[in-house]
Structures are given as structure tokens and as C-alpha cells.
Amino acid sequence: MSEAGFNDDFLEKELFGGDDDDLDGVGMDVDDMMHTSQSIVATETDLASAATSAAAAVAASGNGNGKDASGDDQVGLAGGGDGRARIARPRELQAAKLDIAMDDPPGELTVLYHPPRTQEEVAAGAQTCSTFDVTPTMALVNPWQIYSVTATPNMRWLFTGGEDGYIKKWDFNATVNGKQLLTLGQRHSMVDTIAKAGVTASYWDHMDVVEGGVEMLSPVFSMAVHSQALWLVSGMKSGHIGLWSVRHDEGRRIALLSKHKKPVSVLRISPDEFGLVSGSWDRAVLYWDLNTGRLARGFAGHTSQISSIEFQPTWTSERYKAQLGGSEPARSSSVAADTNGDNEAGKEFDFKTTGPILMTTSIDGQCLLWDVRAPKALPHPLDTPKKTPPWAASACWSRDGKRIYVGRRNNSIDEYELGAGSLPVRTLRLPLNSGPVTALATMANGRHLVCASTDNVRIWDLEQPAERRSTVPFQIIPGHHGGTISSVFIDESSRYMLTPSGNRGWDGTSNSHNLGYELTPIT
């Protein structure tokens, strides 16, 4: 049991999505992994023997093109010319089914029928500057791990939630203006520039309804708030999504959305703010119609817990008008049918689509792109390069929506270009002792990428060639040192940045710090 009273065995078991003693399609048995000397390590002779047996089986089937007697691609051991056994190439991505019942009638894909809200104006010089001065000045003290942070676009109110099972509301204006200062004891372990303390406005219990109608505290695995702070959504351990009133009758649970079966790890409000996209440890990504509380679409294709979800940032009012000028978007009823596999095999992903594009990643390294407007289209997978561990806790779009950055476990960040194939165009490599990259965010000028790993938070200059050795392409942002960063939050105006510490229920330690930074453009 953790200090907060939650079952650590449950979290450890759910990390790979498997049961205690049984392997499934999600992950691997953690107990079996501990006995690598007995179940994984094999001699060179054994591998060669397995490869020979596999080759003989192919030859016996009457064809040598890597297919079995039925003509399907083989999935298993394949012999190499060097006598070593390799895993054969898996089947290509096919239409999958969700293990979740869709609503009938389904909800509406609101993002296709409502224009996106207007974004906050970016700070002067932030889009054209050559770099940023990132100065830590604030610390929002919290004794527990922070899994999620969200804020109103104008940064009036800030919300945090995590391991302790409470949603905390912070007065960010008072915090920035230094209305409350840290004590000498609190400042002792922080850099000299951090003096302002977070000003707590209120908090409320994050109550979940479990079996038998019993209410109990649940860790806050994810959150998202309305732009005017009218309501807030939160992800719970049981798979429920809570909809909470914020401005009026604060902390009252308005509704409970119940479709997921395991902790809801990611929540993203759609650009029009009438829809919600949720991702869970049950491998499902769901689009909710918040006007009715019904499911509009399910995205089936991931094989592990969902770690991040983001809409392409270029979905603007102009693109919304452009997609209305084309063919009429598919109605929600056909979307629901396609999701459950009732239609013919899906089409390939169309990179020329005028509709919104959704990016999703899972903890096993998968990164998929979805055309929200085309329900029959298969997602476009972004493949993990060779010799890279299958792992991804965070991913983000570039500001122009043309590139995608995925953080990996082996101290690296893969950069993909939209429409340039499934493999990364380059890999940004951090120092060997930096640890896994757990959070990413791009700056307003499109040139810099903030990446958080176990040792430090860095700001990377993307215009410097990755292969250049004469200069270091990144700078270390002071503040954090040691501990897993759950997210990097940059406000829409690019004036402030937040880096909460927490493992989001997965692997990693936390220093329980939530630091705030002030961003100053430098020309």
C-alpha cells in the first residue's frame, strides 16, 4: 500500500494490462519477467534450432514466401542468415473492435458541427523570438504525487489532482503576484529564484461510486476544464468520468460517465468544447457528446494503456469552414456502426483530409493518427524504430501541426513528419543518464521543445542539427532534479509553464513538486 492508502499491487499489475498469472493481448506477466534466466534467456544453439524448425515448417507448407498454407503472414520466429532467430514482421494494422457497448442512438461528433473556440492571444514576440528565458519563480506545494494539471486559458484558475484523491483549485493570479511566499524550510530544497507559494482557493473530494453504490475517494488520474471554468471533468480509478460544477455550486458532481472499465488516464476537451475524448487503461479511446452524455465514436486499435491524446493544433475556424464546404460529414449513427466492425474493412488514412486529426499514444509505444471525419479509415501508425524500447508516456504536435514528437524510454525523442512515412525522420538523443522522457510540449515559436526526463527538464533547439557535436542543442531549465514529471503545461499565451511531479500510476518516483515558470521571449 502507498502512503495515500491505494493498492500498489493493483497499479503494478495494470502497468502492463495483464492478469496475475495469465498473458493476454495487452502486455506481459510481470511475475514471469522476473524469472528471465529461466524463461527468456536461450542459448545460441537453441535459437538456431528454433529458426531451423520454423524454416522447415514453411518449406513443408509448400511455399517459401513467408506465408502459411492459408496464405496468411506468419507471426513467430523467423531464421536469419546469421543463425539467430528473429521475430517475424507482425500483421498489418486491421480494423479492430471495441470491447465497449456503444450507445443507441449514439451521440454527435460535435467537433464536426461546431467551430473551435477562439484561442488566447500569444504574448508579444513569443512566436518570432530566437529563444526563451525560462525562470522558475513559483512552487505549488503538495504533499502527494500530482497526476494531472489543467487551467483556464486566461490562467485565472489552476486545478491539480493526483494520488491523494482531492481536486485543488489555485488562484493563479495571486500566486504570480506573490501574495503568499514560501517559508525558509520550503525554499531550502529549491533554486534561489523560487520564492512565490501557490495560493489555494478551494478543494473538494474526488468521490467515485464503486460496486454497491458506495462512494469512496479516487486518485485523480486526469482532468480537463472548460475555458470559462463552468465545469471540469476528471478521470477515476474505476473507469468513471466525473463531470463537476466549478463556477456555481463548486464541487458538485453533475454527472458520471460510465463506459471505461479501468482508470481513465487521459481526458481532452474537443476544440469546440461540446465533446470530450477519453483514454483509459482498458486500451479504449472514446469520443463523448457532452450535450447528451452519449458515446459518439470509439477508436479501437491500441494494445495497451492510453498515455496521451491530442488534436492537431491547426484545426481552426478556417479549416472548419473548409470541411463544411466539402461533402457532408458522416452522421454519428454510421460512425458507431463502423467502430464495432459492422462495415467492410477500413480505408487507408488520408493525409489530405480537411477534417480534424486526432493523435493517440499508448504506454507500449504505439502512436496512431485518426481522421475524425472518416469513420471507415484505419488509423495511421507511427512505428517505433529498431533498437528502441516499445514505450511512450507522452507525445505532442509541433505548433504548425506538421510534426509529432514522441518521448521514449531510452533517453530519446522520435520526430515524425506528417505524410513522410511511418518511421521517424530523426531522433533527438539526451544524455545517457537522463532517464525516460515522460512529458513533452512545444513552444510558441515552433523552434523549441520542452522535454522532461528523470534528471532534469530541458528546452531543445530543434533548428540545430541533431548530429552536430560542436554545440549542445539543449539547455537545462533549473528547478526539477530527480523525480518523474507527469506533464509539461504551457498556457495558450506562452507566458507561463508548469511542471508537476507524479508517475500517473505507472512506474517512477516523485518529488511532489509542482513548479511554475515565467517565460520571457528573447529576440
Disulfide bonds with the S-S distance in Angstrom:
none
